[in-house]
Amino acid sequence: MPTTKASIMNQLNRNFARLKPVGIREFDAQASAVPGIVKLTLGEPDFNVPDAMKQAAIDSITSNDSHYAPAVGTAKLRAAIADFLKDRYQLDYDPNGEIAVTIGATEGIYAALSALINPGDEILVATPTFPLYMAVTTMLGGQPVEIDTSDHDFVLTPDQLKETIAAHPRAKALILNYPSNPTGVTYSAQQVEELAMAVKNTDLVVIADEIYSELVYDGQHTSIAKFIPEQTLILNGASKSHAMTGYRIGFIAGPRELMGPVSAVSGMMITSATDSAMAAATAAFGTEAGKAATQQMKAAYQERRDFLVAALTKLGFETATPNGAFYLFAKIPASAGNDDVAFATKLAEEGRVAVIPGSYFGAGGQGYLRLSYATSMDNLKTAVARIADFLKED
Ligand SMILES: Cc1ncc(COP(=O)(O)O)c(C=O)c1O
């Protein structure tokens, strides 16, 4: 096996050295080594891909659908996405020029930020949040500016945003993710509109990661693009709504002029997404079966959420208002201290329950734990019983 010539390691992109360690996967891997551990760590659905989507992928393969697709994705999938955005969120996007298919929302994040960032550019990020935004911004030579939302039930307020914009007048973009990973918190239509109004008179591009938009439990999801489409890039995809994480299909929608450069960067990275996965995503976004599958999964998540919130509250945890996604962000009971990494490590090793320390998600996450309820009710019940025992012994 080759070993790298040592001096070559000095030639790397300097931005690697600026990256902060993320830790989620490492923590999960360490915890997985504990025999019999129950894991509430994973940010992916525990359901299988619905049958109609599987069949669409199979049909695509058997019909030799095996050639390069357009860089922005197949026309059928873009049309299905346009219909989905219209039907679910009353948004109007032209499948020709205003929608691009990506390799998961992950690649969409990279493409959107690549199209915007010059070295040193600031990107505003409401935290705690999915750490990839900070990592990609840093990797592209930009500077993430974290806006800690923990004092406002993890919702970015217009005043906070205005203050941040005043302090960082040259920032290029605002990244918002709701429903939120890691908090499960989402924004009401009014909160979204107020934020949009705070952005409207600026040149900020809002990168709205709405990957959990189909998993809102009480009320409706409102996209910020409804109010400021001229400066919003929506990111979404099939990973969470249709349990299709491994199919790697996401999309970006935005105004034509902005989508030109974003799609160009995406094309440079991927050429195109995989044909069979796009066929499956067309079934996900474009058929009644796709819609019904999401509704079924959502009902199961909602039942689990209700169980877990009630059980954790009984045990003395306060949780952020969990109205969406499949996460709870729980404050460690005061009697157990404020060190989330130490608490989560001990809970994994001694209590045999794995959760993710809140501080891994940026400013405002200290003293919290992220619990994913994308796992069976049996696992959740076992986890709660073990957490109760662990707190008694601690
Ligand atoms: C907020 C958020 N955005 C994006 C992603 C990545 O999604 P995808 O599988 O579509 O790349 C995740 C995955 O956990 C996420 O939590």
The ligand as an SDF file (V2000), in Angstrom:
LIG
                    3D

 16 16  0  0  0  0  0  0  0  0999 V2000
  -30.3080   20.0940    7.5660 C   0  0  0  0  0  0  0  0  0  0  0  0
  -29.7730   19.0850    6.6430 C   0  0  0  0  0  0  0  0  0  0  0  0
  -29.4760   19.4310    5.3890 N   0  0  0  0  0  0  0  0  0  0  0  0
  -28.9820   18.5460    4.5170 C   0  0  0  0  0  0  0  0  0  0  0  0
  -28.7530   17.2410    4.8750 C   0  0  0  0  0  0  0  0  0  0  0  0
  -28.1930   16.2990    3.8550 C   0  0  0  0  0  0  0  0  0  0  0  0
  -29.2080   15.8260    3.0640 O   0  0  0  0  0  0  0  0  0  0  0  0
  -28.9340   14.9210    1.7770 P   0  0  0  0  0  0  0  0  0  0  0  0
  -29.0360   13.5040    2.1950 O   0  0  0  0  0  0  0  0  0  0  0  0
  -30.0480   15.3050    0.8540 O   0  0  0  0  0  0  0  0  0  0  0  0
  -27.6060   15.2810    1.2380 O   0  0  0  0  0  0  0  0  0  0  0  0
  -29.0340   16.8270    6.1740 C   0  0  0  0  0  0  0  0  0  0  0  0
  -28.7510   15.4300    6.5920 C   0  0  0  0  0  0  0  0  0  0  0  0
  -28.7210   15.0820    7.7310 O   0  0  0  0  0  0  0  0  0  0  0  0
  -29.5670   17.7620    7.0840 C   0  0  0  0  0  0  0  0  0  0  0  0
  -29.8630   17.4230    8.3380 O   0  0  0  0  0  0  0  0  0  0  0  0
  1  2  1  0
  2  3  1  0
  2 15  2  0
  3  4  2  0
  4  5  1  0
  5  6  1  0
  5 12  2  0
  6  7  1  0
  7  8  1  0
  8  9  2  0
  8 10  1  0
  8 11  1  0
 12 13  1  0
 12 15  1  0
 13 14  2  0
 15 16  1  0
M  END
$$$$
